[in-house]
Amino acid sequence: MTIVLLVEGKTEAALKRHLKRFLDRRAEAEEHPKVALRTKDIMTLNESRLRRRIRLELCDSQVSAVIGLIDVYPRFSSATEAKDYLRRAADGNSGFFAHAAQYEVEAWLLPYWEAICKRVGVDRAAPGAQPEQVDLIHPPSHRLVELYRLARPRREYTKTIEMAAILEGEDLTIAANLCPEFKSLLNTLLRLGGLEPLP
């Protein structure tokens, strides 16, 4: 079974290794076959082009499902609006599943704030108890950029490198418990793989 994860950019693509590791561990624990997970760039958010892209991916006989994952920020006002957009683009195709990061995938890093602070040698309070509610005006990626700037010596927050490094060895259920949209994505992946969803 192969699932294609259509993502908006490199930051979302950096999640793939961690999602795959999570799925593999669950499959081993439940004695199920492992799911193949491919990450591909959406390329465009033009609705008609995206519709063709989704159909093209689902025409591959090895592909059992396509998941679309996009950020809410800066194009949409909420995860609901972003997912509705993806569903319209999919034109009701039952093999497609819409997901959005509220407000961007960096929100899913904020549950590991303490570990991130240790990583950069900075002591700062977390930006809030609900990572997916960190606002559009000052989104999660901006919080991380600021935190990294405070490091001595100063460090640069490079999305793709830091996301992969921050999540290395971390339990994704920690983020899922604080981030409903992330939990929804994980549960879609688990269900498609015939695995028990998170409660």
C-alpha positions as CSV (number, residue, x, y, z in Angstrom):
1,M,0.0,0.0,0.0
2,T,1.3,3.4,-1.0
3,I,0.0,6.8,0.3
4,V,1.0,10.0,-1.5
5,L,1.3,13.0,0.7
6,L,0.9,16.1,-1.5
7,V,2.6,19.0,0.4
8,E,2.8,22.7,-0.1
9,G,6.5,23.0,0.4
10,K,9.8,21.8,1.8
11,T,8.8,22.3,5.4
12,E,5.9,19.8,5.2
13,A,8.2,17.5,3.2
14,A,10.6,17.5,6.1
15,L,7.9,15.8,8.2
16,K,7.9,12.7,6.0
17,R,10.7,10.8,7.7
18,H,9.1,11.2,11.1
19,L,5.6,10.3,9.9
20,K,7.0,7.2,8.3
21,R,8.9,6.2,11.4
22,F,5.7,6.7,13.5
23,L,3.6,4.6,11.1
24,D,6.3,1.9,10.9
25,R,6.5,1.6,14.7
26,R,2.7,1.3,15.0
27,A,2.6,-1.3,12.2
28,E,5.2,-3.4,13.9
29,A,3.4,-3.1,17.3
30,E,0.1,-4.2,15.7
31,E,1.8,-6.8,13.4
32,H,0.6,-5.1,10.2
33,P,2.4,-4.6,6.9
34,K,4.2,-1.2,6.7
35,V,2.8,1.5,4.6
36,A,4.8,3.2,1.8
37,L,4.7,6.9,2.1
38,R,5.7,9.2,-0.7
39,T,5.9,13.0,-0.3
40,K,5.4,15.1,-3.4
41,D,5.2,18.9,-3.9
42,I,1.7,20.2,-4.7
43,M,3.4,22.5,-7.2
44,T,0.4,24.9,-7.4
45,L,-2.6,25.9,-5.5
46,N,-4.5,26.6,-8.7
47,E,-7.7,24.6,-8.1
48,S,-8.1,23.1,-11.6
49,R,-4.4,22.2,-11.9
50,L,-4.5,20.7,-8.4
51,R,-7.6,18.7,-9.4
52,R,-5.7,17.2,-12.4
53,R,-2.7,16.5,-10.1
54,I,-4.8,14.6,-7.6
55,R,-6.4,12.5,-10.4
56,L,-3.0,11.8,-11.9
57,E,-1.6,10.5,-8.6
58,L,-4.7,8.3,-8.0
59,C,-4.4,6.8,-11.5
60,D,-1.2,5.1,-10.3
61,S,-2.2,1.5,-9.5
62,Q,0.2,1.4,-6.6
63,V,-1.3,4.4,-4.9
64,S,-4.2,3.7,-2.5
65,A,-4.8,7.2,-1.3
66,V,-3.6,10.8,-1.6
67,I,-3.5,13.2,1.3
68,G,-3.2,17.0,0.7
69,L,-1.5,19.0,3.4
70,I,-1.2,22.8,3.3
71,D,-0.6,25.6,5.7
72,V,-3.4,27.9,6.7
73,Y,-1.0,30.9,6.8
74,P,-1.0,33.1,4.8
75,R,-3.6,32.2,2.3
76,F,-6.5,31.0,4.4
77,S,-8.2,32.1,7.7
78,S,-8.7,28.7,9.2
79,A,-7.9,25.0,8.8
80,T,-11.6,24.5,7.8
81,E,-11.3,26.9,5.0
82,A,-8.0,25.4,3.8
83,K,-9.4,21.9,3.9
84,D,-12.6,23.0,2.1
85,Y,-10.4,24.4,-0.7
86,L,-8.6,21.1,-1.0
87,R,-11.8,19.1,-1.1
88,R,-13.2,21.3,-3.8
89,A,-10.0,20.8,-5.8
90,A,-10.3,17.0,-5.3
91,D,-13.9,17.2,-6.7
92,G,-15.3,14.6,-4.3
93,N,-12.7,11.9,-5.1
94,S,-13.0,9.3,-2.3
95,G,-9.3,8.5,-2.5
96,F,-8.3,12.0,-1.4
97,F,-8.1,13.3,2.1
98,A,-7.7,17.0,3.0
99,H,-5.5,18.2,5.9
100,A,-4.2,21.6,7.0
101,A,-1.7,22.9,9.5
102,Q,-3.2,25.5,11.7
103,Y,-1.6,28.0,11.1
104,E,1.5,26.4,9.7
105,V,3.4,23.1,10.3
106,E,5.8,24.8,12.8
107,A,2.8,24.9,15.2
108,W,3.4,21.1,15.5
109,L,7.0,21.8,16.8
110,L,5.8,24.1,19.6
111,P,4.9,21.2,21.9
112,Y,8.7,20.5,22.0
113,W,9.5,24.1,23.0
114,E,11.5,23.2,26.1
115,A,13.7,20.8,24.1
116,I,14.1,23.4,21.4
117,C,15.2,26.0,24.0
118,K,17.8,23.5,25.3
119,R,18.9,22.9,21.7
120,V,19.7,26.6,21.2
121,G,20.7,27.4,24.7
122,V,17.9,29.9,25.3
123,D,15.5,30.1,28.2
124,R,12.1,31.5,27.0
125,A,8.5,30.8,28.0
126,A,6.5,28.8,25.4
127,P,4.3,31.0,23.2
128,G,1.1,29.4,24.5
129,A,-0.6,26.2,25.8
130,Q,-2.4,25.6,22.5
131,P,0.2,25.5,19.7
132,E,-2.4,25.6,16.9
133,Q,-3.8,28.8,18.3
134,V,-0.5,30.8,17.9
135,D,-1.8,33.6,15.8
136,L,-1.6,34.6,12.1
137,I,0.0,38.0,13.0
138,H,2.9,36.3,14.7
139,P,2.9,32.7,13.4
140,P,4.9,29.8,14.9
141,S,7.7,30.0,12.3
142,H,8.3,33.7,13.4
143,R,8.5,32.6,17.0
144,L,11.1,30.0,16.2
145,V,13.1,32.5,14.1
146,E,13.2,34.9,17.0
147,L,14.2,32.1,19.5
148,Y,17.1,31.1,17.3
149,R,18.2,34.7,16.9
150,L,18.6,34.8,20.7
151,A,21.1,31.9,20.7
152,R,24.7,32.7,21.5
153,P,26.4,32.3,19.1
154,R,23.4,33.4,17.0
155,R,21.8,30.6,15.0
156,E,19.5,30.7,12.0
157,Y,16.2,28.8,11.9
158,T,16.3,26.9,8.6
159,K,12.9,25.3,8.3
160,T,13.8,22.0,6.7
161,I,16.9,21.3,8.7
162,E,15.6,22.3,12.0
163,M,12.2,20.6,11.7
164,A,13.9,17.3,11.0
165,A,16.4,17.8,13.9
166,I,13.8,19.0,16.4
167,L,11.6,15.9,15.8
168,E,14.4,13.4,15.8
169,G,13.7,10.9,18.5
170,E,10.5,12.7,19.7
171,D,7.2,11.0,20.3
172,L,4.7,12.5,17.8
173,T,1.8,11.7,20.1
174,I,3.0,14.6,22.3
175,A,2.3,17.0,19.5
176,A,-0.9,15.2,18.5
177,N,-2.3,15.6,22.1
178,L,-1.9,19.3,21.8
179,C,-2.6,19.9,18.1
180,P,-6.0,18.6,16.9
181,E,-5.2,19.1,13.2
182,F,-2.0,17.1,13.6
183,K,-3.8,14.3,15.4
184,S,-6.3,14.3,12.5
185,L,-3.5,13.9,10.0
186,L,-1.9,11.0,12.0
187,N,-5.3,9.3,12.4
188,T,-6.0,9.5,8.6
189,L,-2.6,7.9,8.0
190,L,-3.2,5.2,10.7
191,R,-6.7,4.4,9.4
192,L,-5.5,4.1,5.8
193,G,-2.8,1.7,7.0
194,G,-5.4,-0.4,8.8
195,L,-3.9,0.7,12.1
196,E,-5.6,1.7,15.4
197,P,-6.2,5.5,15.5
198,L,-5.1,7.7,18.4
199,P,-7.8,8.2,21.0
